[in-house]
C-alpha cells in the first residue's frame, strides 16, 4: 500500500470514529435512564460537560426564537436581559428584567427576598427550567448562562439572537 492511500485510509478512519463517537454520545445523552437516577445524573453531567459532546448539550442550552415566543405567550419564562441599561431602555422585550452582565453574579447570589425587592420579580430558583438570558447578539447571554450554571442554575438557557 502506498503512503498516500494509507494516509487517506487513516483520515477516513479518524473521521468515521469522530462521527460515531459524537453520534453515540448524542444518543447516550438522550437515553431515558430514569430506572437508575444516580447513574443517569452522573452520566448526564459527564456527557454534557465533555467538549466532545458540546453540540448535543448546547442545543438544550439555547432557546430558539419560536420557543421564546411560545414561552412569552404562555407567560412561562423568567427572562433576563443582560445588556447595559441604556441598551435596555432603547428597546426591550416586555416583561424582561434588566440585569447587566457585570452585575449578574452578585444579583443571582442575593437572597430571594432581596432579589424581589431589587428587581420587583420573583427570584429565580436553581431548579427552575424557564430561566432565559438574552442580549443583542447572544454573546453576553452565553456568558450569563455560564455564570448562572456555575452558580447552580443548571436548567437555565439563553436566547441566541
C-alpha positions in Angstrom: 0.0 0.0 0.0 1.4 3.4 -0.9 1.8 6.0 1.9 -0.8 8.3 0.1 -3.5 5.6 0.3 -2.5 4.7 3.9 -2.9 8.4 4.9 -6.3 8.6 3.2 -7.4 5.4 5.0 -6.3 6.8 8.3 -8.1 10.1 7.7 -11.3 8.3 6.8 -11.0 6.1 9.9 -10.5 9.1 12.1 -13.4 10.9 10.6 -15.7 7.9 11.0 -14.5 7.4 14.5 -15.3 11.0 15.4 -18.7 10.8 13.7 -19.6 7.6 15.5 -18.3 8.8 18.9 -20.3 12.0 18.5 -23.4 10.1 17.5 -23.0 7.6 20.3 -22.6 10.5 22.8 -25.7 12.2 21.5 -27.7 9.0 21.7 -26.4 8.2 25.2 -27.2 11.7 26.4 -30.8 11.4 25.2 -31.5 7.9 26.5 -34.0 7.8 29.3 -32.2 6.5 32.3 -34.9 7.0 34.9 -34.5 3.4 36.1 -31.1 4.4 37.5 -31.4 8.1 38.5 -28.0 8.3 40.3 -26.2 6.9 37.3 -28.3 9.0 35.0 -27.4 12.3 36.6 -23.7 11.4 36.8 -23.8 10.2 33.2 -25.7 13.4 32.1 -23.2 15.6 33.9 -20.3 13.7 32.3 -21.7 13.9 28.8 -22.9 17.5 28.9 -19.7 18.8 30.3 -17.5 17.0 27.8 -16.3 19.1 24.9 -16.8 16.1 22.6 -20.5 16.2 23.4 -20.8 20.0 23.3 -23.1 20.2 20.4 -25.6 17.7 21.9 -25.8 19.6 25.1 -25.6 23.1 23.6 -28.9 22.7 21.9 -30.5 22.2 25.3 -29.0 25.5 26.4 -30.3 27.6 23.6 -33.8 28.8 23.3 -34.9 29.4 19.7 -37.0 32.4 18.6 -40.0 30.2 18.2 -39.5 28.7 21.7 -39.0 32.2 23.2 -42.3 33.4 21.6 -44.2 30.4 23.0 -42.7 30.9 26.5 -43.6 34.6 26.4 -47.2 34.0 25.2 -47.6 31.3 27.9 -46.1 33.6 30.4 -43.8 30.6 31.4 -40.5 32.4 31.4 -38.1 34.3 33.6 -36.4 36.5 31.0 -33.3 38.3 32.0 -31.9 41.0 29.6 -28.1 41.2 30.3 -27.5 44.3 28.2 -26.5 47.6 29.6 -29.3 49.8 31.0 -29.1 52.3 28.1 -29.5 49.4 25.6 -32.4 48.1 27.6 -34.1 51.5 27.7 -33.7 51.9 23.9 -35.7 48.8 23.3 -36.7 45.7 25.2 -38.9 42.6 25.3 -41.9 43.2 27.5 -41.5 41.6 31.0 -37.7 41.1 30.6 -35.8 42.1 33.7 -32.6 44.0 33.1 -29.6 42.7 35.0 -26.4 43.9 33.2 -23.9 41.1 32.7 -21.4 42.8 35.1 -24.0 42.6 37.9 -25.4 39.2 37.2 -23.3 37.1 39.5 -23.9 39.3 42.6 -27.6 39.5 41.7 -28.1 35.8 41.4 -26.4 35.4 44.8 -29.0 37.6 46.5 -31.5 36.1 48.9 -34.9 35.6 47.3 -36.3 38.4 49.4 -33.6 40.9 48.4 -33.8 39.8 44.7 -37.5 40.5 44.7 -37.0 43.9 46.4 -34.3 44.9 43.9 -35.9 43.7 40.7 -39.6 43.5 41.6 -39.9 39.9 40.3 -39.7 36.5 42.0 -36.1 35.3 42.4 -35.2 32.5 40.0 -34.7 29.1 41.7 -31.8 26.9 40.9 -34.2 24.1 39.7 -36.3 26.4 37.5 -36.4 25.3 33.9 -37.8 28.6 32.5 -34.8 30.9 33.1 -33.6 32.5 29.9 -30.9 35.1 29.3 -30.8 37.4 26.3 -28.9 40.3 24.8 -28.4 41.8 21.4 -26.3 39.2 19.7 -26.1 36.2 22.0 -22.5 36.7 23.2 -23.4 38.3 26.6 -26.3 35.9 27.1 -24.0 33.0 26.6 -21.6 34.4 29.2 -24.6 35.0 31.5 -25.5 31.3 31.0 -22.0 30.3 32.0 -22.2 32.4 35.2 -25.7 31.1 36.1 -24.7 27.5 35.5 -21.6 27.9 37.7 -23.9 29.2 40.5 -26.1 26.1 40.2 -28.8 27.3 37.9 -28.3 24.1 35.9 -31.5 24.3 33.9 -31.2 27.8 32.6 -30.8 28.7 28.9 -30.1 31.6 26.7 -31.6 33.1 23.5 -29.0 33.3 20.8 -30.2 36.3 18.7 
